[in-house]
Amino acid sequence: MENKLRDVLIVRLGEVTIKGKKSRDRFEKKLIENIKEALRLSGLQGEVKREYGRIYVYSTQEAIKVLRRVFGITSISSAVEFEFETLGEIVEVAYQLFCDKVKGKTFAVKARRTGTHSFTSMDIAREVGGRLYPCSRGVDLENPEFTVYIEVRGNKAYLFQDVVKAYGGLPVGVEGRVVALVSGGFDSIVAAWYMLKRGAEVHFVFCNMAGELTERLVASVVKMLVDNWGYGYSPKLYVADFRPLVKELRKKVDPGLLGVVLKRYMYRTAEHVARKINALGIVTGESLGQVSSQTLENLYSSSTAVSLPVYRPLIGMDKEEIIARAREIGTYEASARVKEVCGVYSVHPRTRSRLEEVLREEDKIDKTVFEGVVSSLREIELRTLGIQAESLDEVEISTIDPDSIVIDLRPPEKYRESHVPGSINIDFAELPVALDKLDPNKKYIFICDEGGLSREAAYTLRKLGYKAWSFKGGYRALSRKLDGLSS
């Protein structure tokens, strides 16, 4: 009898099974495609079979970790499969598998059955329980220390002891296509995860306001997300160079409204990509009231820039919930390396904008600048993108060397309010022009609000041969270290 036993992973479908017949068939076929791709991308072999309400994967235990991340699956069990003719055969296999495992423990048997048989599910539980009882410390149906699970389907029986929870949802690709605006931080990545969970094919748009290092860090986070959760399609990242637009906005727009106007252009960039790839909406990581640009008034002013719907999966979540999810899905550490950039340019941002005044500020902008941004869009195939781990240890520093020259990259308004004594103020956008005035034999420490732009500046200068560092954590971290800093 033992040579008939075969290891198998039982995959349960959950929400997929409540769909109508036509939709269910389509969803299950897509789920099988996604399972096969998940195994292939993970370097695992496996045969996949589909039966009504179940999918069976004949692979190794390692596959459980992978299958848990395939949306559409609610749970997985590692089981033994065999064909039987009598209930007695099931009882004997159960005895072989579980007698040693129930020793010294209370146990219960949970059985279910599909098909026509001469016995009931209760018969299975009673007979198996009676056979295992002498091996155990007794039966406890309410709170057993060990549970024997038995599923009978037709002439096959499946015996297992664990049910591993997965994430449910719908198979990626069954609900159409969207584009997600991402910064690489916690919020936007978690928002994209939720859309993947609901069966959407998610592509990504990054509006780069810093430079090469930031793009690499953002791309690494997005790739981590899709490599681990986005099975079933070919995800792409679209990168737009927003530096010329930011420069234009800072020259012409009311600083209090700059954040809202900037967000409107981000939405427009995402909409441009969405139209190009036939996506049906824009996804953002915005949470109501979390920052100044996410008040109801400012969200409304931003949303009117586009005609496509804007989906905000995190709208009712707080930061702690979002970070907890980022930890759970495995993107926390990578996102923590990406520092905010757009906040550098927000000087006393308005929390309540009126659409008419936002439009008035927007009218000041040279439209050809945004046209240049759109033409700068680059498409990156995330699945084949090679990511080199970026070490930030050489770029970042946590102390101020007295022999170094501190360069403050924040806007002049912020610099005038407070800065490191002796530091000089150079706008990040003007740094390439200012290079001629920097002595390559001296040491430079760059600083901005949170460390995003300063890290980019140090990274760029080091590639040119300068001795340059970024103060870790930015001016906010430094001001906490050095008491009494004032302008």
PEHU-V565138 format. One record per pair of residues at least 6 apart in sequence whose C-alpha atoms are under 6 Angstrom apart, sorted by sequence separation. I is the first residue (numbers start at 1). J is the second residue. D is the distance in Angstrom with one decimal. If there is no record, write none. Layout:
# PEHU-V565138
i:j:d
I:J:D
I:J:D
This chain:
# PEHU-V565138
i:j:d
49:55:5.7
151:157:5.8
182:188:5.1
288:294:5.5
289:295:4.7
326:332:4.9
448:454:5.5
462:468:5.9
49:56:5.1
151:158:5.0
288:295:5.9
447:454:5.0
48:56:5.7
113:121:5.7
150:158:5.7
446:454:5.0
48:57:4.6
112:121:5.2
150:159:4.7
47:57:5.7
111:121:5.4
149:159:5.8
458:468:5.0
47:58:5.0
149:160:5.2
458:469:5.0
46:58:5.2
149:161:5.7
458:470:5.7
46:59:4.5
148:161:5.2
111:125:5.7
147:161:6.0
455:470:4.9
109:125:5.3
407:423:5.6
408:424:5.9
454:470:5.2
406:423:4.7
407:424:5.0
408:425:4.7
409:426:5.3
407:425:5.8
409:427:5.1
409:428:5.2
451:472:5.9
451:473:5.0
177:200:5.5
179:202:5.6
445:468:5.8
450:473:5.0
451:474:4.1
172:196:5.8
175:199:5.1
176:200:5.4
177:201:4.6
178:202:5.1
179:203:4.7
180:204:4.8
181:205:4.9
182:206:5.4
443:467:5.0
444:468:4.7
445:469:4.8
446:470:4.8
447:471:5.6
450:474:4.0
174:199:5.4
175:200:4.9
177:202:6.0
179:204:5.3
180:205:6.0
443:468:5.9
445:470:5.5
449:474:4.9
173:199:5.4
440:466:5.2
448:474:5.1
449:475:5.0
172:199:4.0
173:200:5.3
281:308:5.5
283:310:5.8
287:314:5.3
288:315:5.2
447:474:5.5
448:475:5.7
169:197:5.1
170:198:5.2
171:199:5.0
172:200:5.5
173:201:4.9
281:309:5.1
282:310:4.7
283:311:4.7
284:312:5.4
287:315:4.0
169:198:5.3
170:199:4.6
172:201:5.8
281:310:5.9
282:311:5.9
283:312:5.9
286:315:6.0
105:136:5.5
106:137:5.1
108:139:5.8
103:135:5.3
104:136:5.4
105:137:4.9
106:138:4.8
107:139:5.0
108:140:5.9
203:235:5.5
205:237:5.8
208:240:5.9
99:132:5.9
103:136:4.6
104:137:5.0
106:139:5.2
107:140:5.6
108:141:5.3
203:236:5.3
204:237:4.6
205:238:4.7
206:239:4.9
207:240:4.9
208:241:5.2
209:242:5.0
102:136:5.1
106:140:5.7
184:218:4.5
205:239:6.0
208:242:5.3
209:243:4.9
207:242:5.7
99:135:5.5
108:144:5.9
91:128:5.1
107:144:4.7
106:144:5.3
107:145:5.7
109:147:5.8
111:149:5.9
113:151:5.8
264:302:4.9
406:444:5.9
408:446:6.0
410:448:5.3
106:145:5.3
107:146:4.7
108:147:5.0
109:148:4.7
110:149:5.0
111:150:4.7
112:151:5.1
113:152:4.6
114:153:4.8
115:154:5.0
404:443:4.7
405:444:4.8
406:445:4.8
407:446:4.8
408:447:5.0
409:448:5.3
105:145:5.9
107:147:5.5
109:149:6.0
111:151:5.8
113:153:6.0
404:444:5.3
406:446:5.8
264:305:5.5
12:54:5.5
11:54:5.9
11:55:5.0
11:56:6.0
10:56:5.0
9:56:5.7
9:57:5.0
8:57:5.8
8:58:4.7
301:355:5.2
297:352:5.3
298:353:5.7
297:353:5.9
13:72:6.0
292:351:4.9
13:73:4.8
14:74:5.5
12:73:5.8
13:74:5.6
12:74:5.7
12:75:5.4
11:76:4.8
10:76:5.4
10:77:5.1
9:77:5.5
418:486:5.2
419:487:5.5
9:78:4.6
418:487:4.3
9:79:5.9
8:79:5.3
84:155:5.8
7:79:5.9
83:155:5.6
7:80:4.8
83:156:4.4
396:469:5.5
398:471:5.7
6:80:5.5
82:156:5.6
395:469:5.0
396:470:4.7
397:471:5.1
398:472:5.4
6:81:5.1
82:157:5.6
395:470:6.0
396:471:5.7
397:472:5.6
5:81:5.7
81:157:5.7
396:472:5.3
5:82:5.0
81:158:4.7
4:82:5.8
80:158:5.5
79:158:5.9
80:159:5.3
79:159:5.3
79:160:4.5
77:162:5.8
77:163:5.0
76:163:5.8
76:164:5.1
75:164:5.3
75:165:4.3
75:166:4.8
74:166:4.7
255:347:5.8
256:348:5.7
73:166:6.0
74:167:5.6
256:349:4.1
74:168:4.2
191:285:5.1
256:350:5.0
73:168:4.8
72:168:4.8
188:284:5.8
71:168:5.6
72:169:4.8
188:285:3.9
68:166:4.5
71:169:5.4
72:170:4.2
187:285:4.7
71:170:5.5
72:171:4.7
71:171:5.0
178:279:4.7
177:279:4.6
178:280:5.5
180:282:5.7
177:280:6.0
178:281:5.0
179:282:5.1
180:283:4.4
181:284:5.5
178:282:5.9
180:284:5.9
344:449:5.8
253:361:5.6
341:452:5.6
340:452:5.9
221:334:5.6
339:452:4.6
191:313:5.5
71:197:5.6
241:373:5.8
240:376:5.7
240:377:4.5
239:377:5.4
239:378:5.2
31:171:5.3
238:378:5.4
238:379:4.7
237:379:5.9
237:380:5.0
236:380:5.5
236:381:4.9
236:382:5.4
235:382:5.8
186:335:5.6
185:335:4.7
184:335:5.7
223:382:5.7
69:229:5.5
38:231:5.8
34:231:5.4
34:232:4.5
